[in-house]
Amino acid sequence: GHRRKNWKVRKFVLREDPAYLHYYDPAGGEEPLGAIHLRGSIVTAVEDMPDTKKYDVDNILFEIITANEVHYYLQAASSAERTEWIKAIQAVARTGK
């Protein structure tokens, strides 16, 4: 959403072999809309994003920076979910193929 200056709900599927985070339209569809290659990526919590309104993000953002330096900003449903996603993605980025 941050790359296109809007936020959209997406369904995400994390895969370890190969290490990708695929995203889908939540309304359906078997084919992914896109994928983020995670091998060698950095994942961190984002506490403040200057280009967004405070009520739009509610401190539940995280960022994925890929090995080729593409930045993805994602918003979790809750703080606990954000922590789970970060841990899971970090593990796949380290050990996935």
C-alpha positions in Angstrom: 0.0 0.0 0.0 2.7 2.5 0.8 4.3 2.2 -2.7 0.9 3.1 -4.2 -0.1 5.6 -1.6 -3.1 3.6 -0.4 -3.8 0.7 1.8 -5.4 -2.5 0.6 -6.4 -5.6 2.4 -4.5 -8.6 1.2 -4.3 -12.3 2.2 -0.7 -13.4 2.8 0.9 -16.9 2.6 4.4 -17.4 3.9 6.4 -20.2 2.3 9.8 -21.5 3.3 10.9 -23.4 0.2 11.2 -21.2 -1.7 11.3 -18.3 0.8 8.5 -16.1 -0.4 5.6 -14.1 1.0 2.8 -14.4 -1.6 -0.1 -12.1 -1.5 -3.6 -12.6 -2.8 -6.9 -10.7 -3.2 -8.9 -11.6 -0.1 -12.1 -11.8 -2.2 -10.8 -14.9 -3.9 -8.6 -16.1 -6.7 -6.1 -18.9 -6.8 -3.3 -16.9 -8.4 -1.2 -14.6 -6.3 -1.2 -10.9 -7.1 2.5 -10.8 -6.3 5.3 -12.1 -4.1 8.1 -10.8 -1.9 11.4 -12.8 -2.0 12.5 -13.1 1.6 15.9 -14.8 1.4 18.3 -12.3 3.0 15.5 -9.8 3.8 15.4 -7.6 6.9 12.1 -7.3 8.8 11.5 -4.7 11.5 8.6 -3.1 13.4 7.8 0.5 12.2 6.7 2.8 15.0 6.2 5.9 13.0 5.7 6.6 9.3 5.8 10.3 8.4 3.7 10.0 5.2 0.7 8.5 6.9 -2.0 9.8 9.2 -1.8 8.5 12.8 -5.3 7.0 12.7 -4.5 5.0 9.5 -1.6 2.9 11.0 -2.1 2.7 14.8 1.5 1.5 15.4 1.0 -2.0 14.0 3.2 -1.5 10.9 6.2 -3.6 9.9 8.7 -3.2 7.1 10.3 -5.8 4.9 13.5 -4.7 3.1 14.5 -7.3 0.5 18.1 -8.3 -0.5 17.8 -6.0 -3.5 16.6 -3.1 -1.2 12.9 -2.9 -2.1 10.9 -1.6 0.8 7.5 -3.1 1.6 5.3 -1.7 4.4 2.6 -3.9 5.9 0.0 -3.3 8.6 -1.0 -6.2 10.9 -4.4 -6.5 12.5 -2.9 -6.2 16.1 0.4 -5.7 17.9 0.5 -9.4 18.8 -0.1 -10.4 15.2 2.7 -8.0 14.0 5.1 -9.7 16.4 4.1 -13.1 15.1 4.6 -12.1 11.4 8.0 -10.5 12.1 9.3 -13.6 13.9 8.0 -15.9 11.2 9.3 -13.8 8.3 12.7 -13.4 10.0 13.0 -17.2 10.4 12.2 -17.8 6.8 14.6 -15.0 5.6 17.4 -16.7 7.5 16.7 -20.4 6.7 14.5 -20.4 3.6 15.7 -21.3 0.2 
